[in-house]
């Protein structure tokens, strides 16, 4: 619970991750603080932050979790269990094909899938042994910490982030949109802000000469009606088809760029299994490139970024 609060920066998100109500999480935190003898977190403008005492407890808690996860990993043995794969993925357009494509390359394997907007939380789940492998999206200029025995391999080294806006927006018919032309728009905060996506948005807008008015926070699906009704604009993964009432366009000069990585635990997956998983995820991604014809044209023009199938 303490680590979840530290990782998410929010009691609400930590409670959702743990399957608890926020009041229950708050009461549990208060009980732990009473037991330890001091406050572990304080409220800040961005959520909650650890106190100096909290930093010490979090560091010790992570060591304890790591040791417990290592114990259960040793008991399970290589492979994460008999014929099973616990897979995570960021919220990209190919998620609908991941189970089928990975099943094709790992026949007989029982696949479970956790879809999570935050690559940081997926990396933490890998580190603590709650996942065997994950498809991670990383904004250029930012990284996701991966600790042994977790290793990674690049799937797509570079692809642009697009912008979604209402189909009725004056810029909706443009081939591409200059970021500077979106000054004065209300923005929907990108998902997975702890990965650097929000910081990258602010930096790109400042480079374009303005401070973004970030007015809304919504999970990926919940933001669609806000965009369609013209309440705001948002950055989006380019592989998704444009939802009804919206237009998805490239940003001129590609001010926002990301990459996709496959990360896995070497104590759970053999090299051969990891290689097969890479091929399955790559094929799933390629299957959906043309869902957005604008991105399909970009993809065809950039063969250097194609995964090695």
N, C-alpha and C positions, 0 to 999 in steps of 0.2 A: 504494500500500500504506500509506504514512504517513497519507494523508488518510482512508483507510477505517478505520484504527485510531482516529484522532481522532474521526471521525463516529460510530462505533458504541460507542466506549469499551470495546472488548473485542477481544482477539486472536482469540478463537474466532469471534465474529460477522464480524470482518473477513476471517478466513480463508475462512469459508463464502461470503462475498460475492465473494471473489476466486477461488473454486474450488480452494483449496489446503487441505492439512491444517494443523492448528495447529502441529505441529513444523516444517513447512516455512515457515510464516509467521514463527515465532519465529527460525529460522535466518536468514531473509532480513532481518528487522529487525536482528539482531545484526551482520550483514555491513554494513548501511547505517550503523549506529552506529559501527562500527569505521572505516568510510570517513570519516565526519564528525568523529569524535573525541570522542564523548560520548553519554550516555544521552538518548534522546528521550522515553521514557515510563517512568513508575514505577507500581507497583501501588497501588491504593487500595481502600477498602471497597466502592466501587461498580464497580470494574473496573480500568481503567488510565487515567492522566491524563498529559498532556504535561508535561515539565520545561520550565524557561525556554528552554533550547536547543531543545527540541521545538516550542515555540510559534513560534519564529523559523523553523524549517525548515518547519513546516506552512503558515505564511503564505506563504512563498516557493513551496512546492509547489503551493498552490492557484492562485497566479498563473500558474505554468507550465502546469498543467492547463487553466486557462481559456484561455490563448493557443493551446494545441494544439487544444482543442475548437473555438475560433473558426476556426482554420485549416481544420479538416475541415468545419465548418459552411459556410464560404465555398466550399469545393470542391464540396460537395453541392448548394449553392444552396437557394432557398426550397422548402419542402415536405418536407425530410428524405429526399429520394430520389424516384424515379419511382414514383408510385402506392402509396406505403407510409406507414404510420403506426406509430410506436413509442409505445405507450400504456402508462401505468402506472396502478395503482389500489390504494388501500387495501383491506383485506379486509372488504368489505361484502357484504350479502346479494344484491346485484344483479350480482355478477361473472359469474354464469352466463349473463346475457343481454347483457352489454356488447358482445361481438364481433358478435352478430347485429344488435343495434339500431344500433350504429355503422356496421356494414356496410350497413344499410338506407339510412342518410342519406349515406354516402360509397361509393356503388356502384363496384366495380372497384378499391377501395383494399385493398391487402394489409395486414392489421392484425396486429401482434404485441402481446402483453399481458404485462406484468410485475405480479404481485400481491405486495404488500409490506405488512406490518403497520405500518411506520414511514413516516409522511408526511414526516419529515425526510429520510430516505434517498431518497424519491422526488423531493423538491425538489432535493436535491443532484444527482441524476441528470439532472434538467431543466437545472440550472445548467451542468453539464458537458457537455450535449449528448448524453447517452446515451438520453434520452427526448425525444419531441416534445411530449407532453402527458401530464397525469396527473390523476386524480380523487383529491383529498386530503381526509382527514377531520381536523378540528382541534377539540380540546377547548376549550370556552369559557374564556377567561382566558389562553389560550396562543396563540402564533402560530408560523407556519412561515416562515422567511426566504426570500423570493423576490427574486432579483436580475435586473436587465435582462439580456437581452431577455425574461425570463419575466414574463407578466402573468396575472391571474386574474379569474374571475367567479364569484360565489356561485351554487351550484346549489340547495342547501337551507340556508336561513339558520339554522335551529335545529331540533334534534330531541333527545329525551331518550335517555339511556343507561339500559338496563334491567339487572337483576341475574338471573343464572342460579344455580339451586340444585337439589339433588336433588329428584325428584318425591316422595320419602318424607320430605322436610323438613317440620317442623310448620308452617312459613309458606308452603308451596307452594300451598295453596289460597286464599291471600289475594288480594284484588283488586289491592292494592298493598302494598308493604313499606316500613316506616320503616327508614331506615338505622340508627338507634339500636338497632333490634331485632336487628341482625346483629353486635352487640358479642359478642366471644368466639368468633366463627367464624374458621376458617382461610381465608385469601384466596389466590386465584391471581392473580399479578401480571398486570395488563392488558398486551396486546401493544402494541408501539410506545411503550414507556415513555419514550423520548427525546423524544416529542412533548409530554410533560406529563401523560399519562394517569395515570401512577403518582403524580406529585406532586398531581394533582387528587383522586385517590382518598384519599390521606393527608389532604389539607386538608378534604375533605368529611366524612371520619370524625371528624377532630378537632373539626369544628364540631358534630358529632352527639354529642360527649362521650367519644370513645374513640380509641385508637390501633389501627389495623388490624394483625392478625397475618398478615403476608404471608409465606406458608410455601412457596409453589410458584411456579416459573416454567415456563411451557409455551407453545408456539405455539398459535394459536387452536384447531386441530383436536385437538391432543394433550391439551388441557385437558378435553375433553368427558367422557371416562371418569372423571376425577377428580371432576367435579361429579356425575355420575350415581351414583357409588358413595358420595357423601356425604363426600368428603374435604375439600371446600372449596367456596366460592362465588366468583363472578367477575362483573365487569361485562361486558356484551355489547352489540353493535350490535343495535338492536331489530328489524331487518328479518329476521333469521334465524328460521326455524321452530325451536321447541324440540326439541333432539335427544331420542331415546328415553331415558327414565329421568330427564329433567330438566324443570324448570318455569322459564319466563322471565317475570318480573313487573316492572312499573314500580316505581320508587322514589318514595315520597311526597314531594311538593314539588320533584321534579326537581332533585336536588342535583348531578347530572352531565348536562351538555348539550354537544352538539357541533354542528358545521356541516360541510357538504360544499362544496368548491370545485373548479372546473375551472381548472387552470393549464396554460399552453402557452407555447411559444417563438414570439414574433412573427416571428422570422427563419425559422421552419420552416412555420408555418401562416398562410394568409391569413385575413382577418376572416371571409370566407364559410365557409371550412372550419372555423374555430373555432366559428362559430355552428351549423353542422350537427352538429359533435361535441357541443356542449352539448345540442342537442335529442335526439340519440341516447342520451347518458348519462342525461338526465332521464327519457326513456321507459323505459330499463332499470331505473332506480330505482323508478318508479311501478309497473312490472310486478310487483315483489316486495313491495310494501307490505302486501298481505294475506296473505303467507306466515306472518306472525305476527298472528293476529286481534286480539290486544291492541293491537299497534301500529297495525293497520288502523283501529281505532276512534279512537285518538288522532289519526291522520292526517286522518280525516274531520272531526274536531272542530276542526282547525287549518288551514283553507284558506289562511291568510296565509303559510304556509311552503311552499306548493306551488311547484315550479319553473314558470317561464313557458314553457309548451309552445306 
